[in-house]
């Protein structure tokens, strides 16, 4: 059985002294791990490094939707809608345990951005372009039907609505399941290792990455026949260490989301609505909470720790009050928030409104490949495009590889033939956890998240140490995260492996000290390391308020 742990990470780093990889990928967000998975399943030797945790940047701070790009139809991005709509279905099919169909309501108001006829036509075109299955195609609703679906909507000027399907996901867990599958296939992925520069051959072609372990300070050189820069908002920073790309630059757009308790904002139905300034905002119920976002503003601040400002929160509160006038949520009732930075591509001579949402591949004069732009839903297609380029280049060096294998490749934990098979598996496997000492609800929660990886967690549940400061279910999830999901820090666990920092802040506060105590024992932390972890966790709690 594979392991994806701190010990394995350190072993892989030691191996770099003697190895040369076909591909070295810099960046452990959804794009980078997608490239690693595509490349390794074609037969390439792959090494990936990231200066943070996997999904530590934009890939844990999105709207958490695998969506088909309806907004791009409005901008006449027809091919993008078709491609992304098709990819949405692939992501859903290959990862049923981390995606859920979500019926989205698009309310239509007199004098608003969307008219009833244009919305109906637009959603029909969207269904066709995105090849939406018959059971999920759009339906048009009268005013009364719209209010029946969501009574909190403003009534003045409402003329009806359109209803269509998107897919809700946990973006960070989707990223980690891609990463785990890449590791299972033989790729080496390490977090908290920062690329600091490049090495070159006698012809000036990039042939490796200089890197530093962020925890030990030890330096490494990772040799690679090809190197890919997939660092999201940091791609320009890394490119500048090599040879700058002429004629294009990144535009950093910040998106903010806020979370409130459903008792304060009792939303029944996910709603996608336009604001007075023409931006589109989602309001989505999830696990006893309602989250709302996103903003879309130019950003020039700290890329590692972007934060929601008072202005960001005020904008979203105003959007809520305008669309849901009976909801009187205040800033004091915002339980958590997150801010993500999206790297968009701007060409010289073009207006900011023309900034592309498409992904692009650049190749520098040294052979460094950089990919930027794009969106969560299209990660697999982006990976396929750049690995096609890698395969073509490596073929010239006498190396041959298989075609792309990922379209029908189930992600880690996602070995299900259908939604019905997944549902039945959850019900059946949850009972096995009862025999191990957990409640049925705890077992169901574990199986629904970890899918066909549940048997590994079940074995850990049976091995529960009663002296642990954690209850059995939490101990099981923590141990699995450390041994099989490369959790290195407490923030990794609370933010990106469980999502609790965003959607259950009180749970994080309750269990932060016992989790720190248990991680210190399992990972053999020094007292100094415990103090560092405690401080980092407190800062993250403050940052997400």
ROVEXLO-873874 format. One record per residue (C-alpha): x, y, z. Coordinates in steps of 0.5 Angstrom, whole numbers, padded with zeros to 4 digits, always signed. Example, Ala and Ser with C-alpha at 12.3 -4.5 7.8 and 13.67 -1.06 7.14 Angstrom:
# residues 2
+0025-0009+0016/+0027-0002+0014/
END
This chain:
# residues 545
+0000+0000+0000/+0003+0007-0002/+0005+0012+0004/+0004+0020+0003/+0007+0022+0009/+0013+0026+0012/+0018+0020+0012/+0016+0019+0005/+0017+0026+0003/+0024+0026+0006/+0026+0020+0003/+0024+0023-0004/+0028+0029-0002/+0034+0025-0001/+0033+0021-0008/+0034+0027-0012/+0042+0027-0011/+0042+0021-0015/+0036+0022-0020/+0034+0025-0026/+0027+0026-0028/+0023+0027-0034/+0019+0032-0031/+0020+0037-0025/+0013+0041-0024/+0014+0047-0019/+0007+0048-0016/+0002+0044-0012/-0004+0047-0013/-0010+0044-0018/-0006+0045-0024/+0001+0042-0022/-0002+0036-0019/-0006+0035-0025/+0000+0036-0029/+0004+0031-0025/-0002+0026-0025/-0002+0026-0033/+0005+0026-0034/+0006+0020-0029/+0000+0016-0032/+0003+0017-0039/+0010+0013-0036/+0014+0019-0035/+0018+0020-0028/+0015+0026-0024/+0018+0030-0019/+0013+0036-0016/+0015+0041-0011/+0011+0047-0007/+0014+0052-0002/+0007+0051+0001/+0002+0046+0003/-0001+0042-0003/-0007+0047-0005/-0004+0052+0000/-0006+0058-0005/-0012+0059-0010/-0014+0052-0010/-0016+0052-0003/-0019+0059-0004/-0024+0059-0010/-0032+0059-0010/-0032+0051-0009/-0035+0050-0015/-0034+0045-0021/-0038+0050-0025/-0039+0050-0033/-0037+0057-0034/-0044+0060-0035/-0041+0067-0034/-0037+0066-0040/-0043+0065-0045/-0045+0072-0043/-0038+0074-0046/-0039+0070-0052/-0033+0065-0050/-0037+0059-0053/-0031+0055-0054/-0029+0056-0047/-0036+0054-0045/-0036+0048-0049/-0029+0045-0046/-0031+0047-0039/-0038+0044-0039/-0035+0037-0042/-0029+0038-0036/-0034+0039-0031/-0038+0032-0032/-0031+0029-0033/-0029+0031-0026/-0036+0029-0023/-0035+0022-0026/-0028+0021-0023/-0029+0024-0016/-0036+0023-0014/-0034+0023-0007/-0032+0030-0007/-0037+0033-0012/-0044+0034-0011/-0050+0036-0016/-0052+0043-0014/-0059+0046-0017/-0057+0053-0018/-0063+0059-0018/-0062+0065-0023/-0067+0070-0021/-0069+0075-0026/-0071+0082-0025/-0075+0087-0029/-0069+0092-0031/-0064+0087-0029/-0058+0084-0033/-0062+0078-0035/-0068+0078-0038/-0073+0072-0038/-0072+0071-0046/-0065+0072-0046/-0064+0067-0040/-0068+0062-0042/-0064+0062-0049/-0058+0063-0046/-0059+0057-0041/-0061+0052-0047/-0055+0054-0051/-0051+0053-0044/-0054+0046-0044/-0052+0044-0051/-0045+0047-0051/-0044+0044-0044/-0047+0037-0046/-0051+0037-0040/-0055+0031-0038/-0062+0031-0039/-0064+0030-0032/-0060+0036-0030/-0062+0041-0036/-0065+0048-0034/-0072+0049-0032/-0075+0056-0033/-0080+0058-0027/-0085+0063-0026/-0085+0069-0020/-0089+0064-0016/-0085+0058-0017/-0078+0062-0016/-0080+0065-0009/-0083+0058-0007/-0075+0055-0009/-0072+0061-0005/-0077+0065-0001/-0072+0070+0002/-0071+0073-0005/-0073+0080-0006/-0080+0080-0009/-0080+0087-0012/-0079+0087-0020/-0078+0079-0019/-0081+0076-0026/-0078+0069-0025/-0072+0065-0025/-0068+0060-0029/-0066+0053-0025/-0059+0049-0027/-0054+0045-0025/-0047+0046-0022/-0043+0042-0018/-0041+0043-0011/-0034+0041-0009/-0028+0042-0004/-0023+0045-0008/-0017+0043-0003/-0020+0036-0002/-0020+0035-0010/-0013+0037-0010/-0011+0032-0005/-0014+0027-0009/-0011+0028-0015/-0004+0029-0011/-0006+0022-0008/-0007+0019-0015/-0001+0021-0018/+0003+0019-0012/+0000+0012-0012/+0002+0012-0020/+0009+0013-0018/+0010+0021-0018/+0014+0024-0012/+0010+0030-0009/+0013+0034-0004/+0011+0040+0000/+0014+0046+0004/+0020+0045-0001/+0021+0052-0005/+0024+0053-0011/+0030+0058-0011/+0033+0058-0018/+0035+0054-0024/+0040+0050-0027/+0042+0050-0034/+0046+0045-0039/+0052+0048-0043/+0047+0050-0048/+0043+0055-0043/+0037+0050-0043/+0034+0049-0036/+0035+0042-0033/+0034+0042-0026/+0031+0046-0020/+0035+0049-0014/+0031+0048-0008/+0031+0049+0000/+0027+0045+0005/+0023+0050+0008/+0023+0046+0015/+0030+0044+0015/+0034+0049+0011/+0037+0044+0007/+0039+0045+0000/+0037+0040-0006/+0038+0040-0014/+0032+0037-0017/+0035+0035-0024/+0030+0034-0030/+0030+0034-0037/+0024+0038-0037/+0021+0043-0032/+0014+0046-0031/+0013+0052-0028/+0005+0052-0025/+0006+0056-0019/-0001+0060-0020/+0000+0067-0018/+0007+0066-0017/+0009+0064-0024/+0012+0071-0026/+0016+0071-0020/+0019+0064-0022/+0020+0066-0029/+0024+0072-0027/+0029+0068-0024/+0030+0065-0031/+0028+0069-0037/+0022+0074-0037/+0016+0073-0042/+0016+0079-0047/+0009+0082-0049/+0004+0079-0043/+0004+0080-0036/+0000+0077-0030/-0006+0081-0027/-0008+0079-0020/-0015+0078-0018/-0017+0077-0011/-0024+0074-0009/-0027+0074-0002/-0032+0069+0001/-0036+0070+0007/-0039+0065+0012/-0045+0066+0016/-0049+0061+0020/-0056+0058+0017/-0060+0061+0023/-0058+0068+0021/-0058+0067+0013/-0063+0061+0012/-0062+0060+0005/-0066+0054+0002/-0063+0054-0005/-0056+0056-0008/-0057+0063-0012/-0053+0066-0017/-0055+0073-0018/-0052+0080-0021/-0050+0086-0016/-0052+0093-0018/-0045+0094-0021/-0045+0088-0026/-0041+0083-0022/-0044+0076-0021/-0044+0073-0014/-0046+0066-0011/-0050+0065-0004/-0049+0057-0003/-0052+0053+0003/-0047+0048+0006/-0047+0044+0012/-0051+0049+0017/-0048+0055+0014/-0049+0059+0008/-0043+0062+0004/-0043+0068-0001/-0038+0070-0006/-0034+0072-0010/-0031+0079-0010/-0027+0081-0016/-0022+0086-0015/-0015+0088-0017/-0010+0085-0012/-0002+0087-0011/-0001+0085-0004/+0001+0079+0000/+0000+0073-0005/+0002+0068+0001/-0003+0071+0006/-0009+0075+0002/-0014+0077+0007/-0021+0080+0007/-0022+0087+0008/-0027+0091+0011/-0029+0094+0004/-0029+0086+0002/-0034+0084+0007/-0038+0091+0006/-0039+0089-0001/-0042+0082+0000/-0046+0084+0006/-0049+0090+0001/-0050+0084-0004/-0054+0080+0001/-0058+0086+0003/-0060+0088-0004/-0062+0081-0006/-0065+0078+0001/-0068+0084+0004/-0070+0080+0010/-0064+0077+0012/-0061+0082+0017/-0054+0079+0017/-0048+0084+0020/-0041+0084+0020/-0041+0081+0027/-0044+0075+0025/-0039+0073+0019/-0036+0067+0022/-0030+0066+0017/-0028+0068+0011/-0023+0067+0006/-0019+0071+0000/-0016+0067-0006/-0012+0071-0011/-0013+0068-0018/-0007+0069-0024/-0010+0072-0030/-0007+0074-0036/-0006+0081-0039/-0003+0082-0046/+0000+0089-0047/-0005+0094-0050/-0011+0091-0048/-0016+0094-0043/-0017+0090-0036/-0024+0088-0038/-0021+0084-0044/-0017+0080-0039/-0017+0073-0041/-0020+0067-0036/-0017+0062-0041/-0010+0058-0039/-0004+0060-0043/+0003+0056-0044/+0009+0060-0045/+0016+0057-0047/+0022+0061-0045/+0029+0062-0049/+0031+0057-0044/+0026+0052-0045/+0022+0053-0038/+0015+0052-0039/+0010+0056-0036/+0002+0055-0035/-0002+0060-0032/-0009+0063-0032/-0015+0058-0033/-0020+0055-0027/-0021+0049-0023/-0026+0046-0027/-0021+0046-0033/-0015+0043-0029/-0015+0036-0033/-0015+0039-0040/-0010+0044-0038/-0005+0039-0036/-0007+0035-0042/-0005+0041-0046/+0002+0042-0043/+0004+0034-0042/+0002+0034-0050/+0008+0039-0051/+0012+0035-0046/+0011+0029-0049/+0013+0032-0056/+0019+0035-0054/+0021+0029-0050/+0020+0025-0057/+0025+0029-0060/+0030+0026-0055/+0028+0019-0057/+0023+0018-0051/+0016+0015-0052/+0010+0016-0048/+0003+0014-0048/-0003+0018-0050/-0007+0022-0044/-0010+0017-0039/-0014+0021-0035/-0021+0022-0038/-0023+0016-0035/-0018+0015-0029/-0022+0015-0022/-0018+0020-0017/-0016+0017-0010/-0022+0015-0007/-0027+0015-0013/-0027+0008-0015/-0035+0008-0016/-0039+0006-0023/-0045+0011-0021/-0048+0016-0016/-0052+0010-0014/-0046+0006-0013/-0043+0011-0008/-0049+0012-0004/-0050+0005-0003/-0042+0004-0001/-0043+0010+0004/-0049+0006+0007/-0046+0000+0008/-0039+0002+0010/-0041+0006+0015/-0044+0000+0019/-0037-0003+0019/-0034+0003+0023/-0040+0002+0028/-0037-0005+0029/-0030-0001+0030/-0033+0003+0036/-0035+0010+0032/-0043+0012+0031/-0046+0011+0025/-0046+0018+0023/-0039+0019+0024/-0038+0013+0020/-0042+0016+0015/-0038+0022+0015/-0032+0019+0014/-0034+0014+0008/-0038+0020+0005/-0031+0024+0005/-0026+0019+0003/-0030+0014-0001/-0026+0008-0003/-0020+0010+0002/-0025+0008+0008/-0022+0001+0009/-0015+0004+0011/-0019+0009+0016/-0023+0003+0018/-0016-0001+0020/-0014+0006+0024/-0020+0006+0027/-0019-0001+0030/-0012+0001+0032/-0015+0007+0036/-0010+0008+0042/-0015+0010+0048/-0009+0014+0051/-0010+0019+0045/-0013+0026+0047/-0017+0026+0041/-0024+0022+0040/-0024+0016+0036/-0026+0019+0030/-0022+0025+0030/-0016+0021+0032/-0017+0016+0026/-0018+0022+0021/-0012+0026+0023/-0007+0019+0023/-0010+0018+0016/-0008+0025+0014/-0001+0025+0017/+0000+0018+0014/-0003+0018+0007/-0004+0026+0006/+0002+0029+0007/+0000+0033+0013/+0006+0037+0016/+0003+0042+0020/-0004+0043+0024/-0006+0049+0019/-0005+0044+0013/-0010+0039+0017/-0015+0044+0020/-0016+0048+0013/-0014+0044+0007/-0015+0037+0009/-0022+0038+0013/-0024+0045+0011/-0026+0046+0018/-0023+0053+0019/-0028+0056+0014/-0034+0052+0016/-0034+0050+0023/-0029+0055+0026/-0032+0053+0033/-0030+0046+0032/-0023+0048+0031/-0022+0053+0037/-0025+0047+0041/-0020+0042+0038/-0014+0046+0037/-0010+0044+0043/-0011+0037+0043/-0009+0036+0036/-0003+0040+0037/-0001+0035+0043/-0003+0029+0038/+0001+0032+0032/+0007+0033+0037/+0007+0026+0039/+0006+0023+0032/+0011+0027+0029/+0016+0028+0034/+0016+0036+0035/+0020+0039+0039/+0018+0044+0044/+0020+0050+0039/+0016+0047+0033/+0010+0046+0038/+0010+0054+0039/+0011+0055+0032/+0005+0051+0030/+0001+0054+0036/+0003+0061+0033/+0001+0059+0026/-0005+0056+0028/-0007+0063+0032/-0005+0067+0026/-0010+0063+0021/-0016+0063+0026/-0015+0071+0026/-0014+0071+0019/-0020+0068+0017/-0025+0072+0021/
END
